[in-house]
Amino acid sequence: MSEYIHKSHNVTVLLYHLVFPAKYRRIVFDEQVDAVLKDICLGVAERYQVKFLEIGTDKDHVHFLVQSVSTYSVTKLVALI
C-alpha cells in the first residue's frame, strides 16, 4: 500500500485521506469526469512529491488517499489538487 519515503535526513510514511464534496452535494461525478480527474492527479503526482494511492469517486464526492513528504502541509496539498 504505502511506502517509506527516504530523504537525506528523514524517513516518512505520511498518509492523508481527503474528501471533497461537490457543491450542494449535486451529482456531478460520472465515468468521464472520473477519468479526467485521475489524469490530472497523475500530472500533479509527477510535478510534486505526492503519490495518489487511491482515488475514488461517488456521485457527489471524491476520496483521495495521498502520500506526501512532511514538508507539505494539508493546505498545500489541497491547493495542489
N, C-alpha and C positions, 0 to 999 in steps of 0.2 A: 504494500500500500504506500506508505511514505518512506522516504529515505533520509538518511542523515546528510545535512549539507555541511561540508567541511570547508572552512575558510582558514586563513592564515593563523588566526588566534582563537577560533571558537568552532564548535560543532553544534548545530541546531536541528531540532525537529519541531518546527512551529507550524501548527495547522489552524486554519480559520474556517469556520462554517458560516458562510454569508448567505442571507436570504433577501432577495429583492422582490417585493410585490409590485404588481402593475398598479398604476394609478387607479384608485377607486376599485381595485380588485377586478378590473374588467378582464374578460377572456381575450387575450391578445397573442398568446404563445401557441403556435402550431408547428408542424414539422419543418416548414420553410424557415420560420424565424429561429427555430432551434438549430438548424444547420448553419445559418449565418452567424448566430451567437457563438457557436463553437469555433468557427473560423476566426472570428475576431479575438476570441480568448487565446487561440493558438498564436496569433500575431503578437498579442500582449506578452505571452509567455516567452517568446523569442527575444523581445526587446528588453525585458526586465527580468530580474531574478525571482520569478514567480512560476510556480508549477500548478496547473489546474489538475487535481487528482480526479475530481468528479464534477460534472456539470449536468444538472437535472432540471428539466422544465416541467411544470404543471400548467394548467390552462391559465392561471392567473399569477404565478410567481416562479422565480428561478432560484435554484440552490447551487451554490458553489462550495466545493471543498478545496481550499487553496493552501499550498505550502509555500512559505516565503522565508527570507532571511530576517533576522531580528532587527535590522536597521530600518525596515519598512513598518510604519505604524498601520493600524487598521484604517485610519482615514486616508493614508497614502494608497493603500490597496484599493479602497473604494473609488478613489479618484482615478486609478489606473483602469479599473474595469469600466 
